Amino acid sequence: MNWFRNLNATPRLMSSFGVLLVLTLGISYLAISNLSKANDRVDSLYHVDMVGATRANDMTIDITTIRGDDLNAMFHASDAAVVASSEKDVTRMMGELHDNLDGADKLFVTKKGMEQLALIRKALPDYERAQGELFRALKAKDIAGADAALATAVQYRTIILGASHVARTLKNDHAEEEFQANTQAYLTARTLMLSAAAVSLLLGVILSIVIARGFSVPLGQA
């Protein structure tokens, strides 16, 4: 009877369901993989790029604050208390500058980024020496010596500010690239998931109809 012969098609139809399941799992795996990569990019975006940019920005703030203390001390050169207070603030900000530079060392891994940090490290000792000479001259009431020390400090300050600005820009640019890549990964994952759902639904309906007819038509004829 045809009905019994049609039963032989059932394993093939069930195998089709198996293929459909494997196809769905494969597409889902690709989607989950893209989402995982997107999550890694978000983690890198925050813990590396954003924190690195913040460190570079903090170094700029430190240098700018030191500059303000220098000018304040120069303006009140005759007031020993103001000079001492400014020197104390400069010492504190120098400590913060070193902390931010040490923190940035762990976050800048590209060649260009490390080059900028190397420029800062190279200029920093000379900058600190110029700062020390500035306040020694101010405490000795040596205005000419203070002016010379301040001019030297400005030279190294310019190098540090330029390098920190470039470092911050590099991190911001990399963060933007990671954000764009993350957005693309999300869109790809969403497309894959929707495709998997659509293909599964369509093939599932088709196979269900075929299997149902494979039983119902022969039974009706019998």
C-alpha positions in Angstrom: 0.0 0.0 0.0 1.2 3.5 -0.7 0.6 4.5 2.9 3.3 2.1 4.1 5.6 3.2 1.4 5.1 6.8 2.4 6.1 5.9 5.9 9.6 5.4 4.6 9.8 9.1 3.9 9.3 10.0 7.5 13.0 9.4 8.5 14.0 11.7 5.7 11.6 14.4 6.9 12.8 14.0 10.5 16.4 14.3 9.2 15.4 17.5 7.6 14.3 18.7 11.0 17.7 17.8 12.3 19.4 19.8 9.6 17.1 22.7 10.4 18.1 22.5 14.0 21.8 22.4 13.2 21.4 25.3 10.9 19.6 27.3 13.5 22.2 26.5 16.1 25.0 27.5 13.8 23.5 30.9 13.0 22.7 31.4 16.7 26.4 30.6 17.6 27.6 33.2 15.1 25.2 35.7 16.6 26.3 34.9 20.2 29.9 35.1 19.1 29.4 38.6 17.7 27.6 39.7 20.9 30.5 38.3 22.9 33.0 40.3 20.8 30.8 43.4 21.3 30.9 42.9 25.0 34.7 42.6 24.9 34.8 45.9 23.0 32.6 47.6 25.5 34.9 46.4 28.3 38.0 47.6 26.4 36.2 50.9 25.6 35.7 51.6 29.3 38.6 50.0 31.1 41.3 50.9 28.6 40.3 53.7 26.3 38.1 55.9 28.5 40.3 55.5 31.6 43.4 56.0 29.5 41.9 59.2 28.1 41.0 60.3 31.6 44.6 59.7 32.8 46.0 61.8 29.9 43.4 64.5 30.6 44.3 64.5 34.3 48.0 65.0 33.4 47.0 68.1 31.5 45.0 69.4 34.5 48.0 68.7 36.8 50.4 70.7 34.5 47.9 73.5 34.1 47.4 73.7 37.9 51.2 73.8 38.4 51.4 76.7 36.0 48.8 78.5 38.0 50.8 78.0 41.2 54.0 79.2 39.5 52.3 82.4 38.3 50.7 83.0 41.7 54.1 82.5 43.4 55.8 84.9 40.9 53.1 87.5 41.4 53.4 87.3 45.2 57.2 86.9 45.3 57.5 89.2 48.2 55.1 87.2 50.3 57.0 84.2 51.7 53.8 82.5 53.0 52.2 82.5 49.5 55.4 81.2 47.9 55.6 78.4 50.4 51.9 77.5 49.9 52.4 77.5 46.1 55.5 75.3 46.4 53.5 72.9 48.6 50.7 72.7 46.0 53.2 72.2 43.2 54.8 69.3 45.1 51.4 67.7 45.6 50.5 68.1 41.9 53.8 66.7 40.9 53.0 63.6 42.9 49.6 63.3 41.1 51.3 63.8 37.8 53.6 60.9 38.5 50.6 58.7 39.6 48.7 59.5 36.4 51.7 58.8 34.3 52.2 55.4 36.0 48.6 54.6 35.5 48.7 55.6 31.9 51.6 53.2 31.3 49.3 50.3 31.9 46.7 51.6 29.4 48.6 52.7 26.4 49.8 49.7 24.4 50.1 51.1 20.9 53.4 52.4 19.5 52.2 56.0 19.2 50.7 56.0 22.6 53.9 54.7 24.3 55.9 57.2 22.3 53.9 60.1 23.9 54.3 58.7 27.4 58.1 58.3 26.7 58.2 62.0 25.8 56.5 62.9 29.0 58.9 60.7 31.1 61.9 62.2 29.4 60.8 65.8 30.0 59.5 65.4 33.5 62.8 65.3 35.4 64.0 68.5 33.8 60.6 70.1 34.4 60.8 69.2 38.1 64.3 70.6 38.3 63.1 73.8 36.8 60.3 74.0 39.3 62.7 73.4 42.2 65.0 76.2 40.9 62.0 78.5 40.5 61.0 78.3 44.1 64.6 78.4 45.4 65.1 81.6 43.5 61.8 83.0 44.8 62.7 82.2 48.4 66.1 83.9 47.9 64.3 86.9 46.3 66.2 86.3 43.1 63.6 87.5 40.6 66.0 87.2 37.6 66.8 83.6 38.5 63.1 82.9 39.0 62.3 84.3 35.6 65.0 82.1 34.0 63.8 79.0 35.8 60.2 79.8 34.8 61.2 80.1 31.2 62.9 76.7 31.4 59.8 75.2 33.0 57.6 76.5 30.3 59.7 74.7 27.6 59.3 71.4 29.3 55.7 72.1 30.2 54.9 72.7 26.6 56.4 69.2 25.7 54.4 67.5 28.4 51.2 69.3 27.5 51.6 68.5 23.8 52.3 64.8 24.5 49.4 64.4 26.9 47.1 66.1 24.3 48.2 63.7 21.6 47.9 60.7 24.0 44.3 61.8 24.9 43.4 62.2 21.2 44.8 58.7 20.4 42.6 57.2 23.1 39.5 59.1 22.0 40.1 58.0 18.4 40.5 54.4 19.4 37.4 54.6 21.6 35.4 55.9 18.6 36.8 53.0 16.4 35.8 50.5 19.1 32.3 52.0 19.4 31.8 51.8 15.6 33.0 48.2 15.6 30.8 47.4 18.5 27.8 48.9 16.8 28.5 46.9 13.6 28.9 43.7 15.7 25.5 44.3 17.4 23.8 44.9 14.0 25.3 41.8 12.6 24.3 39.7 15.6 20.8 41.1 15.4 20.5 40.3 11.7 21.8 36.8 12.3 19.3 36.2 15.1 16.4 37.5 13.1 17.5 35.4 10.1 17.7 32.3 12.2 14.3 32.9 13.6 12.8 33.6 10.1 14.5 30.6 8.5 13.5 28.3 11.3 9.9 29.4 11.2 9.6 29.1 7.4 11.3 25.7 7.1 9.5 24.5 10.2 6.1 25.4 8.7 7.1 23.8 5.3 8.3 20.6 6.9 5.3 20.4 9.2 3.0 20.6 6.2 5.0 18.1 4.2 5.0 15.6 7.1 1.3 16.1 7.8 0.4 15.6 4.2 2.7 12.5 4.1 0.4 10.9 6.6 -3.0 12.4 6.0 -3.2 11.9 2.2 -2.3 8.2 2.2 -4.6 7.6 5.2 -7.4 9.4 3.4 -6.8 7.3 0.3 -6.8 4.2 2.3 
